[in-house]
Amino acid sequence: MANSTDSGTPKCRTTAYQEGYQQALSDFGITELLEKLSHFKDPDFDVQRLHPEPEELDSLAAILIQQLTNSLNGKLISSYLNAQRYGNFDVFSSPISLEFPQSASLPSNFPDSALPPRFLYGNRVRLVPVSGDSEWGVVIGRFYNYAAHRCHWMWRYILWLNQASFSASWIATTTAWEEELEPYAEEQG
């Protein structure tokens, strides 16, 4: 048969299977993981000194995936899903993002023209819940930032999350606009 492999499987089916397999590896981040492992270098480890075989890298990737699988917990998973679902993507890249208007100048007469901040350092606050999940903590900082969603400048606060907060298992601090916060008194128990 002119159009088959040694096993008797038609070449087009084998090629389609292989392309699908490679696409799945790419879609699920395995290709990127293998690439990173093959060039990994930090102060504790340089993979190039070991000259690993592709099979060794495959095995290492499988072990890392197994370790990740074994270390999953429900609170961590629900925190990530909550962040994705409600558009809180800034927690993945960096906790403070400065968005500027077309002119990056502060409002005229700043700080006199700015409304005084509603919350002070040390105030206990709660993020107004978008879902049933509870986030609260202590104000540890604030900055005046252009709020693109409101088209004007507003106070943005840096919060140190309480350990019982929904996201505290994977982040220690977060930021929030003043309009997203309300005073919070923890229940004494």
C-alpha positions in Angstrom: 0.0 0.0 0.0 1.6 3.2 -1.2 -0.1 5.6 1.2 0.4 3.8 4.6 2.9 3.6 7.4 4.8 0.4 8.5 1.9 -0.5 10.9 -0.6 -0.4 8.1 -2.3 2.9 9.3 -2.9 5.3 6.5 -0.4 8.2 6.6 -3.1 10.9 6.5 -4.7 9.4 9.7 -1.3 9.2 11.5 -0.4 12.8 10.4 -3.8 14.1 11.6 -3.4 12.2 14.9 0.1 13.6 15.4 -1.0 17.1 14.6 -3.9 16.8 17.0 -1.6 15.5 19.7 0.8 18.3 19.2 -2.0 20.8 19.3 -3.3 19.3 22.6 0.2 19.5 24.1 0.3 23.2 23.1 -3.2 24.0 24.2 -2.6 22.6 27.7 0.8 24.3 28.2 2.8 21.1 28.0 4.9 22.3 25.1 5.7 25.5 26.9 6.6 23.6 30.1 8.9 21.3 28.2 10.6 24.2 26.4 11.1 26.0 29.8 12.5 22.9 31.4 15.0 22.3 28.5 16.4 25.8 29.0 15.8 26.3 32.8 18.5 28.2 34.7 18.4 29.9 38.0 21.0 30.4 40.9 20.3 26.8 42.1 20.1 24.9 38.9 21.3 25.0 35.3 19.7 22.3 33.1 22.3 22.7 30.3 25.1 21.3 32.6 23.2 18.0 32.8 22.4 17.6 29.1 19.1 15.9 29.7 17.6 13.6 27.0 14.1 14.4 25.7 12.7 11.4 27.6 14.2 12.7 30.9 12.5 16.1 30.3 9.2 14.3 29.5 9.5 12.4 32.8 10.4 15.5 34.8 7.4 17.3 33.3 5.2 14.4 34.3 6.5 14.5 37.8 5.9 18.2 38.1 2.4 17.9 36.8 1.8 15.0 39.3 3.2 17.2 42.2 0.9 20.0 41.1 -2.1 17.6 41.0 -1.3 16.3 44.5 -1.0 19.8 45.9 -4.3 21.3 44.7 -6.8 22.4 47.2 -10.3 23.7 46.8 -9.7 27.1 48.2 -6.9 27.8 45.7 -9.0 26.5 42.8 -12.0 28.5 43.7 -9.9 31.7 44.2 -8.5 31.4 40.7 -11.9 30.7 39.2 -13.4 33.6 41.0 -10.7 35.9 39.8 -11.2 34.8 36.2 -15.0 34.9 36.4 -15.3 38.4 37.8 -12.6 40.0 35.7 -10.0 40.4 38.4 -7.2 39.6 36.1 -4.8 42.1 37.6 -4.1 39.6 40.4 -2.3 37.4 38.0 0.1 39.9 36.5 0.8 42.6 39.1 -1.2 43.9 42.0 -0.7 47.6 41.1 -1.4 48.8 37.6 -1.2 52.4 36.8 -3.6 53.4 34.1 -3.2 56.9 32.7 -5.5 59.2 30.8 -4.3 60.6 27.5 -2.6 63.3 29.5 -0.6 61.8 32.3 -0.7 65.0 34.3 -2.2 65.0 37.7 -5.4 67.1 38.1 -4.7 70.8 38.5 -4.2 71.9 42.1 -3.5 68.4 43.2 -3.7 67.5 46.1 -6.0 70.4 47.1 -8.5 69.6 44.3 -8.7 65.9 45.3 -11.4 64.7 47.6 -9.9 63.6 50.9 -9.3 59.8 51.1 -12.2 58.0 52.8 -9.9 55.4 54.4 -6.7 55.9 56.4 -3.8 53.6 57.0 -4.7 50.9 59.4 -8.5 51.1 58.7 -10.2 47.7 58.4 -12.1 47.5 55.2 -14.1 45.0 53.2 -14.3 44.7 49.4 -18.0 45.1 48.4 -18.7 41.6 47.3 -19.5 40.9 43.7 -20.2 37.3 44.7 -20.8 35.7 48.0 -17.0 35.5 48.6 -15.6 37.6 51.4 -12.5 39.7 51.1 -11.3 42.0 53.9 -8.1 43.4 55.3 -6.2 46.5 56.5 -5.4 49.5 54.4 -1.5 49.7 54.2 -1.3 52.3 51.5 -3.0 54.4 48.9 -2.3 56.2 45.7 -4.1 58.6 43.5 -4.7 57.0 40.1 -6.6 57.6 37.0 -9.7 55.4 37.0 -10.3 54.5 33.3 -13.7 53.0 34.2 -14.9 56.3 35.7 -12.8 58.6 33.4 -11.4 60.6 36.3 -8.8 60.4 39.1 -9.7 58.5 42.3 -8.0 57.0 45.4 -6.8 53.4 45.0 -6.0 51.5 48.2 -3.4 48.8 48.9 -4.9 46.2 51.3 -3.1 43.6 53.4 -5.7 40.7 53.3 -6.9 39.0 56.5 -5.8 35.4 56.5 -9.5 34.3 56.6 -10.2 36.2 53.3 -11.2 34.2 50.3 -8.1 34.9 48.3 -5.6 35.0 51.2 -4.3 31.5 50.4 -2.7 32.7 47.2 -2.2 36.5 47.6 -1.2 38.6 50.6 -2.1 42.0 49.2 -4.5 43.5 46.6 -5.6 46.8 45.4 -9.1 48.3 45.3 -10.8 51.5 44.2 -12.3 53.5 47.0 -15.8 52.8 45.6 -15.2 49.1 46.0 -14.5 49.4 49.8 -16.6 49.8 52.9 -15.7 49.9 56.6 -15.5 46.5 58.2 -15.5 45.3 61.8 -14.4 41.7 62.2 -16.7 39.6 64.3 -15.2 38.9 67.7 -15.4 35.3 68.6 
